[in-house]
């Protein structure tokens, strides 16, 4: 009985890095904290850290999306009227197509009530402006190939790889030579082997080493 092949990972969008971004609406401060996370545990840990840091705030509302094929989504209004904080925050992440992203919006009340509609707009705008401030990137799945070259040629091989537009993810120096890990789009793997043989005169070889992601700004 043949084994079921693993599904090919899909490309997806996420934020470039963690960021904090503050806006003020009718004297209330809304501080949006964004972070990249790998799973729900990391998202919850980030949320707990922000709540501990901003313990004196009236509200720390949250939303996150994690996963690719099977996404998990959660949101919390943290004391704001139901549906006025966490849901609009989550909707921004959905609308932007983001995953592996957590948002916490800390609110310091300024004394002026915003009403349900005002809260929805404020929390949504807080997340949206933070995403705009930090930027978005696409994570693209690629085949990971391990190129092995001897120590005297490794530097040139690495330079040639980068010059040809391939993504070098790691270099490992071993007694027998240098292992250069390279990300190559799946459809280009056969062509990569041909290019490597020609570029190195057959002195370097490549073996499959799994899959990884490359990050491309969008």
ChimeraX attribute file (.defattr): number of C-alpha atoms within 10 A of each C-alpha:
attribute: neighborCount
match mode: 1-to-1
recipient: residues
	/A:1	3
	/A:2	4
	/A:3	5
	/A:4	6
	/A:5	6
	/A:6	6
	/A:7	7
	/A:8	10
	/A:9	14
	/A:10	12
	/A:11	14
	/A:12	17
	/A:13	21
	/A:14	26
	/A:15	25
	/A:16	19
	/A:17	14
	/A:18	16
	/A:19	17
	/A:20	17
	/A:21	18
	/A:22	16
	/A:23	17
	/A:24	14
	/A:25	14
	/A:26	11
	/A:27	13
	/A:28	17
	/A:29	19
	/A:30	24
	/A:31	21
	/A:32	27
	/A:33	23
	/A:34	26
	/A:35	21
	/A:36	22
	/A:37	22
	/A:38	14
	/A:39	18
	/A:40	19
	/A:41	11
	/A:42	17
	/A:43	25
	/A:44	17
	/A:45	12
	/A:46	20
	/A:47	24
	/A:48	14
	/A:49	12
	/A:50	16
	/A:51	18
	/A:52	11
	/A:53	10
	/A:54	15
	/A:55	12
	/A:56	12
	/A:57	13
	/A:58	14
	/A:59	21
	/A:60	29
	/A:61	25
	/A:62	26
	/A:63	28
	/A:64	31
	/A:65	27
	/A:66	24
	/A:67	16
	/A:68	15
	/A:69	9
	/A:70	7
	/A:71	11
	/A:72	14
	/A:73	17
	/A:74	16
	/A:75	21
	/A:76	20
	/A:77	20
	/A:78	15
	/A:79	12
	/A:80	16
	/A:81	12
	/A:82	12
	/A:83	15
	/A:84	23
	/A:85	28
	/A:86	26
	/A:87	20
	/A:88	23
	/A:89	32
	/A:90	24
	/A:91	17
	/A:92	19
	/A:93	25
	/A:94	14
	/A:95	9
	/A:96	13
	/A:97	13
	/A:98	23
	/A:99	24
	/A:100	25
	/A:101	25
	/A:102	33
	/A:103	31
	/A:104	31
	/A:105	31
	/A:106	26
	/A:107	22
	/A:108	18
	/A:109	16
	/A:110	12
	/A:111	9
	/A:112	10
	/A:113	12
	/A:114	14
	/A:115	10
	/A:116	15
	/A:117	9
	/A:118	13
	/A:119	19
	/A:120	19
	/A:121	15
	/A:122	24
	/A:123	28
	/A:124	22
	/A:125	18
	/A:126	26
	/A:127	29
	/A:128	18
	/A:129	15
	/A:130	22
	/A:131	27
	/A:132	11
	/A:133	13
	/A:134	16
	/A:135	15
	/A:136	20
	/A:137	18
	/A:138	18
	/A:139	17
	/A:140	17
	/A:141	20
	/A:142	24
	/A:143	19
	/A:144	24
	/A:145	25
	/A:146	23
	/A:147	22
	/A:148	24
	/A:149	22
	/A:150	17
	/A:151	15
	/A:152	10
	/A:153	15
	/A:154	20
	/A:155	13
	/A:156	14
	/A:157	21
	/A:158	21
	/A:159	12
	/A:160	15
	/A:161	19
	/A:162	13
	/A:163	10
	/A:164	10
	/A:165	9
	/A:166	16
	/A:167	20
	/A:168	19
	/A:169	15
	/A:170	11
	/A:171	16
	/A:172	11
	/A:173	13
	/A:174	11
	/A:175	7
	/A:176	10
	/A:177	15
	/A:178	22
	/A:179	22
	/A:180	21
	/A:181	22
	/A:182	24
	/A:183	24
	/A:184	24
	/A:185	18
	/A:186	14
	/A:187	10
	/A:188	11
	/A:189	17
	/A:190	10
	/A:191	10
	/A:192	18
	/A:193	18
	/A:194	11
	/A:195	15
	/A:196	19
	/A:197	14
	/A:198	12
	/A:199	15
	/A:200	15
	/A:201	9
	/A:202	12
	/A:203	14
	/A:204	20
	/A:205	15
	/A:206	19
	/A:207	12
	/A:208	13
	/A:209	14
	/A:210	11
	/A:211	16
	/A:212	18
	/A:213	20
	/A:214	17
	/A:215	17
	/A:216	12
	/A:217	12
	/A:218	9
